[in-house]
Amino acid sequence: MRMKNPCWLLLVSGTLLVVSLRVRADDLSIHDIQFTIDPAGASSLNGAVVNCRGGIVTHKYGGYRPKLTIQDPNFPEGWGAIQVKDGLTGAPLYNQAAVGDWVRLINVEVEEFRGNTILQCYADRAPDIFIISHNNPLPSPIVVTLEEIAAPIVGTLGEYMVANHLAEPYEAMRLRVENVKVIDFGLGKANDNYVLQSENDPNLTCWAADYMNSDIVDKYHPLVVLGRHFCAVEGIIEQYTNFYEGFDYYQLITTATTDFTLPPSVIAGNLNQDCIVNFLDMAILAQYWLRQPCTAETGCSQADFDANGIVDFADLNVLVQNWLLGL
């Protein structure tokens, strides 16, 4: 283990200076590496060997070639995360780092791979990793609409291609989509993608996958079943591009069971189970206002929160107390 983030004290002309070695002048941020105006999303540094001041390790995935996903919280709007693949024998760089560590990388090669800008650790470059700090809080997922990470469109030859690359700034970042349900399975390169559809607009969909999920069973997480409604799904956005195979799509990769938020059954007032108490629930309560007898058979017991046999001001007060609770 190397010395992490050393500081030197220097006396210069009677003045005490603190010199930190955390960031060198030639270090690039993840944003410097990721940002591009190329329509296809390729980095202008493709092929260059760089030093990267790095970010917080948000996920580790073993697989055939172990990889880290790191994110710099200083760039929450985009271009702030990147995957790092450890191609060294025994994956020593991958094994040194833990989730929550802030890592700095030196002598890593910028490479475009299957549509993703990644940092490759090749032995002939003598790559290295420095752990700057431990136990950093992970960056909060960015809430995006399904339009921003839209599912690909089926072409005339059966290919799946995105209409645009609006999702490119979010590459490798943690994202969150809300109020969605599972409507299809078995898509993509490995036939392991599933479709999430907006509960508010059936025309909006995105693709997700669980291959990096620590709680996966076979191809999918156990919670992922046809028709399942989620208040939210979180994950790391990844692109897969292979024009020869007819693929160019983005996928939201879940990493653990905690990435799925099921509808809250305990929030009184969420009558339509859409994950938030709002005017739609008020409209349902109004349908049952003062109806008697209020039983399960008559359908209004769901709005009788205090179970006194009638939907009245006491139930309205419960709904108001939980107003906008949920998402």
Secondary structure, 3 states (H helix, E strand, C coil): CCCCCCEEEEEECCEEEEEECCCCCCCECHHHHHCCCCCCCCCCCCCCEEEEEEEEEEEEECCCCCEEEEECCCCCCCCCEEEEEECCCCCHHHHHCCCCCEEEEEEEEEEEECCEEEEEECHHHCCEEEEEECCCCCCCCEECCCCCCCCCEECCCCCEECCCCCCHHHCCCEEEEEEEEEEEEEECCCCCEEEEEECCCCCCEEEEECCCCCCCECCECCCCCCCCEEEEEEEEEEEEEECCCCEEEEEEECCCHHHEECCCCCCCCCCCCCCECCHHHHHHHHHCCCCCCCCCCCCCHHHCCCCCCCCCHHHHHHHHHCCCCEC
